[in-house]
Amino acid sequence: MQLTCHFLPQNDGRCGWYETLPPPPASAPLQGEVKADWVVLGAGLAGLAAARRLAELQPNAAIALVDARRVGFGAAGRNSGFMIDLPHDLNSHDYTGDRSRDFEQIRLNRGAIDYMREIVQRHGIDCDWREQGKLHGAVEAHGLRALEAFAKGLSALGEPYSELDAQQMKAITGSDFYHAGLHTPGCVQVQPASLVRGLGATLPENVRLYEDSPVREINVGQPHTLVTDQGRLEAPRLVLANNAYAAQFGQLGLKGRILPVYTYGSLSRQLSPKELAALGGEESWGLIPANPMGTTVRRMGDGRIAIRNSFTYNPHVSTSASRLARVRGAHRCSFERRFPMLPDVELEYTWGGALCVSRNGGTPFGELVPGVFSAVCQNGLGLTRGTISGKLIAEYALGVESELLDIMLKQPKPAANPPEPLLGLGVRSTLAWKEWQAGKEL
């Protein structure tokens, strides 16, 4: 079986998380003929976790980790930096859903956080790791209703939270934009590109990382062969951790079931001492909108503010300069509504990044064909679901049993999508309708 990789990671804008880091050391692209016991495709959260866990369980095995770009440059370093422990269903109006499934999601998310915390602490990874929870903020009546529904859902799950009025929200954020809020304590906030780069720099010795090595073709067989511009890699077992880019592999049953959906972020320049005084509020916080289609905001400890909103359906897994310009304008409006006291603060960076979602929240976790394992499709929870998917796919492939693996194996498979152009029309109209409904929450 031959898989052709038509879509590869592009330079979708200037990602502030990545651009504000020091330049990385020189990469080591794949060159010549290479053989390994395992190959992991994609060095995002899932790929890094899968390669690390395989190496932990098989210290004598040769594991190759291959990525088209530099570690931290792709989607894993382009998210908002929330390691969310609670349910976070983007298809829901208030993030929660079926109670038993929510319990399982919490178990998986906290398993990911525990695994990541141990790695970060053991290796001293500098990623601005902050166990400060997260805010949910509401503006309009429908946002307040969603906040109330979320609070009821958390109460039913026995999860702690604190309700905040407008004055308390302003004391934290410095903004009088929000009419009410809610704080949940279990979320961890990180600088995502710094975290991912640190994970790549601290892999076990039996993992060989090949960056700047776009895979053009995969021949599935015994062994599997991955062809790059400068070399070929053979391995009897392959782990797919390339998330949205796996949607093009129709022969593996992924095309037409998982969807590449882009979201966009901007990062401001550093605020001056005078601007920080005008803003007020706490030094560092992160806020998720009560409406999932609204605007996520983070204030960083270094004095920058991050804005994330806007969703688009991008089946070719790339975006355009014109779309980035439009999104930048939308982010500027969102920033000004929240921070009118900062009229001259430039949004220094704007970028896009791909989510991989399914219509029913399902995931193609498991063995797709003999010797090919899938850890793709995180449904908007890349930091936690990517991490736990990668860890558990390694354990699944090696026969290591656990309660978390049992939960993962119970997850539904992705539902089949209608064919194009109906799919594109449906997804784009749904996203537009939901953004319109979000109103001032944007």
C-alpha positions as MATLAB code, in Angstrom:
seq = 'MQLTCHFLPQNDGRCGWYETLPPPPASAPLQGEVKADWVVLGAGLAGLAAARRLAELQPNAAIALVDARRVGFGAAGRNSGFMIDLPHDLNSHDYTGDRSRDFEQIRLNRGAIDYMREIVQRHGIDCDWREQGKLHGAVEAHGLRALEAFAKGLSALGEPYSELDAQQMKAITGSDFYHAGLHTPGCVQVQPASLVRGLGATLPENVRLYEDSPVREINVGQPHTLVTDQGRLEAPRLVLANNAYAAQFGQLGLKGRILPVYTYGSLSRQLSPKELAALGGEESWGLIPANPMGTTVRRMGDGRIAIRNSFTYNPHVSTSASRLARVRGAHRCSFERRFPMLPDVELEYTWGGALCVSRNGGTPFGELVPGVFSAVCQNGLGLTRGTISGKLIAEYALGVESELLDIMLKQPKPAANPPEPLLGLGVRSTLAWKEWQAGKEL';
ca = [
       0.000    0.000    0.000;
       1.433    3.364   -1.030;
       0.496    6.587    0.742;
       1.375    9.893   -0.893;
       1.794   12.898    1.389;
       0.247   15.714   -0.646;
      -0.164   18.068    2.335;
       2.748   18.977    4.604;
       3.194   21.589    7.374;
       3.460   25.121    5.994;
       4.673   28.401    7.439;
       1.203   29.587    8.465;
       2.126   33.016    9.797;
       4.643   34.008   12.449;
       3.947   32.058   15.635;
       4.786   34.260   18.600;
       5.420   31.318   20.918;
       8.118   29.991   18.579;
       9.529   33.313   17.361;
      10.212   34.613   20.880;
      12.381   31.588   21.728;
      16.143   31.572   21.110;
      17.137   30.013   17.770;
      17.340   26.210   18.027;
      20.547   24.277   17.353;
      21.070   22.942   13.842;
      18.679   20.187   12.801;
      19.620   16.653   11.763;
      17.557   15.750    8.674;
      17.089   12.153    7.620;
      19.780   11.240    5.090;
      20.599    8.004    3.302;
      19.271    4.578    4.210;
      18.155    4.256    7.846;
      16.652    1.268    9.636;
      14.856    1.312   12.976;
      12.615   -0.869   15.103;
       9.942    1.830   15.299;
       9.220    4.989   13.360;
       6.963    7.723   14.728;
       5.679   10.227   12.156;
       5.136   13.691   13.609;
       7.034   15.278   16.512;
       4.135   17.059   18.158;
       2.717   16.170   21.570;
       1.503   12.714   20.525;
       4.653   11.832   18.611;
       6.999   13.000   21.365;
       5.028   11.066   23.985;
       4.864    7.931   21.830;
       8.587    7.968   21.082;
       9.465    8.602   24.733;
       7.181    5.854   26.035;
       8.392    3.327   23.455;
      11.947    4.112   24.515;
      11.055    3.728   28.192;
       9.430    0.345   27.589;
      12.021   -0.914   25.097;
      15.349    0.676   26.029;
      17.243   -1.494   23.533;
      15.007   -0.650   20.566;
      15.971    1.897   17.906;
      13.216    4.491   17.596;
      13.102    7.105   14.833;
      11.004   10.257   15.254;
      10.478   12.179   12.014;
       9.044   15.664   11.480;
       8.708   17.856    8.396;
       9.720   21.010   10.318;
      11.464   21.897   13.559;
      10.080   20.637   16.867;
       7.781   23.299   18.310;
       7.186   24.983   14.949;
       4.011   23.070   14.065;
       0.561   22.803   15.585;
       1.841   21.529   18.951;
       3.627   24.857   19.474;
       0.805   27.004   18.059;
      -2.016   26.351   20.547;
      -3.042   28.559   23.459;
      -0.988   26.663   26.039;
      -3.766   25.259   28.253;
      -3.321   21.734   29.606;
      -7.012   21.303   30.394;
      -8.015   18.696   32.959;
     -11.805   19.017   32.604;
     -14.183   18.128   29.741;
     -13.686   20.453   26.776;
     -16.131   19.454   24.063;
     -15.989   22.125   21.348;
     -19.270   20.840   19.902;
     -21.079   21.600   23.163;
     -22.444   25.022   24.093;
     -20.847   24.731   27.557;
     -17.973   22.198   27.057;
     -19.597   19.391   29.061;
     -21.670   16.465   27.804;
     -22.490   12.905   28.832;
     -21.594   12.496   32.521;
     -19.893    9.094   32.285;
     -17.906   10.200   29.253;
     -16.920   13.411   31.050;
     -15.528   11.356   33.955;
     -13.436    9.375   31.484;
     -12.165   12.521   29.805;
     -11.072   13.896   33.171;
      -9.162   10.679   33.909;
      -7.359   10.848   30.565;
      -6.581   14.560   30.840;
      -5.197   14.285   34.364;
      -3.177   11.238   33.376;
      -1.568   13.384   30.685;
      -0.855   16.237   33.100;
       0.708   13.876   35.646;
       2.925   12.295   32.981;
       3.975   15.681   31.605;
       4.610   17.187   35.039;
       7.019   14.384   35.901;
       8.952   14.893   32.634;
       9.117   18.686   33.019;
      10.309   18.466   36.616;
      12.804   15.639   36.007;
      14.469   17.408   33.099;
      14.001   20.983   34.299;
      12.219   22.010   31.088;
      11.786   25.797   31.050;
       8.268   26.289   29.664;
       6.672   28.735   32.121;
       4.765   25.836   33.736;
       2.014   27.375   35.897;
      -0.507   25.341   37.883;
      -2.886   28.268   38.229;
      -6.092   26.895   36.775;
      -8.108   28.765   34.178;
     -10.856   31.355   33.975;
     -14.079   31.131   32.003;
     -15.478   34.537   31.096;
     -18.945   35.574   29.896;
     -20.292   38.791   28.411;
     -23.730   38.361   26.848;
     -26.840   36.632   28.167;
     -26.184   33.433   26.229;
     -22.622   33.393   27.567;
     -23.931   33.738   31.106;
     -26.332   30.852   30.490;
     -23.473   28.721   29.149;
     -21.449   29.597   32.237;
     -24.323   28.522   34.482;
     -24.680   25.256   32.565;
     -20.942   24.612   32.872;
     -21.112   25.230   36.620;
     -24.023   22.774   36.925;
     -22.071   20.222   34.934;
     -19.050   20.626   37.204;
     -21.252   20.282   40.299;
     -22.694   17.045   38.919;
     -19.145   15.776   38.396;
     -18.089   16.806   41.898;
     -15.456   19.187   40.503;
     -14.473   22.366   42.384;
     -14.908   25.832   40.908;
     -15.281   29.432   42.060;
     -17.896   31.816   40.707;
     -16.673   35.359   40.015;
     -18.648   38.568   39.538;
     -17.660   41.438   37.238;
     -15.599   43.185   39.911;
     -13.648   40.030   40.718;
     -13.019   39.403   37.026;
     -11.651   42.929   36.655;
      -9.408   42.451   39.675;
      -7.803   39.472   37.910;
      -7.801   40.607   34.263;
      -7.685   44.394   34.601;
     -10.614   44.515   32.158;
     -14.230   45.460   32.880;
     -15.325   43.600   29.722;
     -16.531   40.457   31.486;
     -19.840   40.417   33.356;
     -19.190   37.153   35.181;
     -16.684   34.376   35.343;
     -15.720   31.068   36.809;
     -12.354   29.685   37.903;
     -11.394   26.007   37.831;
      -8.142   25.063   39.593;
      -6.797   22.018   37.742;
      -5.631   23.477   34.425;
      -1.898   23.961   33.811;
      -0.717   26.807   31.579;
       2.515   26.625   29.588;
       4.429   28.315   26.793;
       3.594   25.594   24.264;
       6.501   25.935   21.822;
       8.980   26.031   24.697;
       7.420   22.918   26.229;
       7.522   20.988   22.953;
      11.086   22.021   22.192;
      12.124   20.962   25.692;
      10.489   17.578   25.218;
      12.382   17.102   21.961;
      15.688   18.042   23.573;
      15.295   15.524   26.426;
      14.271   12.364   24.565;
      15.824    9.060   25.687;
      19.126    8.076   24.075;
      17.561    5.369   21.911;
      15.306    7.894   20.124;
      16.793    9.505   17.023;
      15.050   12.745   16.052;
      15.018   13.722   12.374;
      13.783   17.286   11.820;
      13.346   19.188    8.532;
      12.536   15.838    6.933;
       9.183   16.018    5.110;
       7.945   12.524    4.272;
       6.786   12.441    0.660;
       5.677    8.831    0.438;
       4.942    5.921    2.769;
       5.012    2.338    1.547;
       3.037    0.280    4.049;
       4.322   -3.267    4.237;
       6.902   -5.405    5.966;
       8.868   -3.326    6.626;
       7.210    0.081    6.232;
       9.281    2.548    4.208;
       9.170    6.327    4.574;
      10.714    8.331    1.730;
      12.044   11.859    2.304;
      13.926   14.278    0.043;
      17.303   12.989    1.221;
      16.723    9.471    2.492;
      14.636    6.407    3.219;
      13.675    4.974    6.599;
      12.601    1.367    7.116;
      10.877    0.024   10.221;
       8.487   -2.873   10.887;
       6.201   -0.709   13.042;
       4.872    2.778   12.354;
       3.045    5.178   14.677;
       1.041    7.924   12.982;
       1.157   11.080   15.106;
       0.767   13.634   12.313;
      -2.747   14.594   13.433;
      -4.604   16.700   10.815;
      -2.187   15.664    8.059;
      -3.327   12.050    8.454;
      -6.718   13.046    7.013;
      -5.270   12.537    3.511;
      -4.622    8.792    4.084;
      -7.791    7.341    2.610;
      -6.307    3.845    2.294;
      -6.079    3.695    6.097;
      -9.709    4.690    6.559;
      -8.924    8.197    7.832;
     -10.014   10.351    4.900;
     -13.609   11.479    5.273;
     -13.625   10.858    9.023;
     -11.257   13.412   10.539;
     -11.337   17.130    9.732;
      -8.552   19.732    9.594;
      -9.958   22.871   11.237;
      -7.743   25.908   11.722;
      -7.780   28.330   14.581;
      -5.668   31.461   14.917;
      -3.630   33.271   17.531;
      -1.920   36.632   17.994;
       0.657   37.738   20.551;
       1.232   41.349   21.509;
       4.530   43.080   22.042;
       5.687   43.381   25.632;
       3.805   45.996   27.599;
       5.758   48.873   29.092;
       5.720   49.510   32.864;
       3.303   52.392   32.243;
       0.974   50.158   30.205;
       1.127   47.409   32.815;
       0.112   49.942   35.449;
      -2.782   51.163   33.271;
      -3.958   47.576   32.787;
      -3.719   46.469   36.405;
      -4.910   42.992   37.335;
      -2.752   39.952   38.034;
       0.605   39.253   36.407;
      -0.441   36.012   34.713;
      -3.807   34.446   33.885;
      -5.582   32.544   31.128;
      -9.237   32.833   30.124;
     -11.432   30.591   27.995;
     -14.719   32.028   26.683;
     -17.989   30.687   28.045;
     -18.986   30.133   24.406;
     -16.479   27.754   22.729;
     -16.443   29.965   19.599;
     -15.478   33.062   21.579;
     -12.076   34.564   22.323;
      -9.398   32.937   24.457;
      -7.075   35.411   26.208;
      -3.836   34.931   28.112;
      -1.690   37.423   29.958;
       1.860   36.158   30.129;
       4.331   36.736   32.916;
       6.652   38.548   30.482;
       4.047   41.263   29.875;
       2.579   40.035   26.577;
      -1.093   39.340   25.859;
      -2.267   36.496   23.628;
      -5.562   36.452   21.723;
      -7.062   33.374   20.047;
     -10.282   33.161   18.040;
     -11.651   32.392   14.551;
     -12.127   28.906   13.091;
     -11.902   27.923    9.424;
     -12.183   24.635    7.566;
      -8.927   24.099    5.650;
      -8.927   20.673    3.956;
      -5.488   21.336    2.410;
      -4.082   21.970    5.919;
      -2.719   25.435    5.158;
      -3.908   29.022    5.255;
      -3.230   32.169    3.238;
      -1.678   35.568    3.845;
      -5.006   37.263    3.085;
      -6.842   35.131    5.640;
      -4.158   35.822    8.246;
      -4.584   39.544    7.571;
      -8.352   39.288    8.104;
      -7.862   37.294   11.293;
      -5.328   39.828   12.547;
      -7.989   42.515   12.122;
     -10.498   40.425   14.065;
      -7.949   39.884   16.838;
      -7.277   43.623   16.942;
     -10.993   44.285   17.489;
     -11.193   41.624   20.220;
      -8.138   43.107   21.929;
      -9.501   46.653   21.839;
     -12.890   45.624   23.271;
     -11.172   44.012   26.234;
      -8.293   46.418   26.749;
      -9.310   49.953   25.724;
      -6.691   51.260   28.162;
      -3.977   49.842   25.832;
      -4.710   51.634   22.528;
      -1.139   51.597   21.186;
      -0.190   47.986   21.914;
       0.690   46.230   18.676;
      -0.129   42.599   17.976;
       3.399   41.622   17.021;
       2.705   38.066   15.782;
      -0.280   36.382   14.104;
      -0.436   32.739   13.052;
      -2.689   29.815   12.237;
      -2.557   26.216   13.390;
      -4.460   23.055   12.579;
      -6.789   21.230   14.921;
      -7.859   17.700   14.060;
     -11.480   17.006   14.971;
     -14.249   14.559   14.181;
     -17.964   15.301   13.993;
     -18.786   13.003   16.918;
     -15.667   13.613   19.026;
     -14.385   10.138   18.171;
     -10.777    9.122   17.591;
      -9.147    6.493   15.327;
      -6.918    5.297   18.180;
      -5.453    1.815   17.726;
      -3.960   -0.391   15.026;
      -5.268    0.622   11.594;
      -3.565   -2.120    9.584;
      -0.888   -4.605   10.711;
       2.032   -2.684   12.180;
       0.500    0.798   11.700;
      -0.787    2.491   14.850;
      -2.782    5.721   15.106;
      -2.527    8.411   17.789;
      -4.191   11.179   15.753;
      -7.300   13.366   16.207;
      -7.285   15.167   19.568;
     -10.550   17.110   19.071;
      -9.241   20.456   20.304;
      -7.366   19.143   23.356;
      -3.923   18.831   21.806;
      -1.770   19.326   24.889;
      -3.488   16.755   27.082;
      -5.093   14.407   24.569;
      -2.021   14.445   22.348;
       0.192   13.553   25.288;
      -1.992   10.751   26.619;
      -2.740    9.394   23.129;
       0.956    9.128   22.380;
       1.791    7.496   25.699;
      -1.080    5.024   25.475;
      -0.528    4.063   21.828;
       2.983    2.956   22.782;
       1.594    0.887   25.648;
      -1.152   -0.544   23.447;
       1.332   -1.572   20.761;
       3.501   -3.325   23.358;
       0.664   -5.004   25.248;
       0.902   -2.942   28.447;
      -2.531   -2.850   30.090;
      -3.936   -0.026   32.222;
      -7.228    1.574   33.224;
      -6.414    4.634   31.116;
      -5.838    2.451   28.066;
      -9.179    0.750   28.684;
     -10.830    4.188   28.682;
      -9.067    5.202   25.483;
     -10.116    2.012   23.735;
     -13.750    2.731   24.688;
     -13.733    6.061   22.828;
     -15.980    6.045   19.757;
     -14.463    5.883   16.299;
     -14.856    9.000   14.126;
     -18.163    9.225   12.312;
     -18.134    9.201    8.524;
     -18.542   12.615    6.898;
     -20.660   13.453    3.859;
     -18.710   13.845    0.604;
     -17.389   17.117   -0.738;
     -18.630   19.672   -1.601;
     -21.417   19.008    0.912;
     -18.901   18.540    3.716;
     -17.161   21.846    3.078;
     -20.439   23.717    2.764;
     -21.745   22.171    5.969;
     -18.617   22.756    8.066;
     -18.083   26.325    6.871;
     -21.724   27.308    7.363;
     -21.757   25.726   10.831;
     -18.598   27.591   11.863;
     -19.974   30.881   10.510;
     -23.298   30.386   12.312;
     -21.623   29.547   15.613;
     -19.296   32.550   15.377;
     -22.279   34.798   14.668;
     -24.067   33.324   17.681;
     -20.995   34.030   19.837;
     -21.626   37.768   19.384;
     -19.655   39.893   21.841;
     -17.984   36.758   23.227;
     -15.687   37.164   20.201;
];
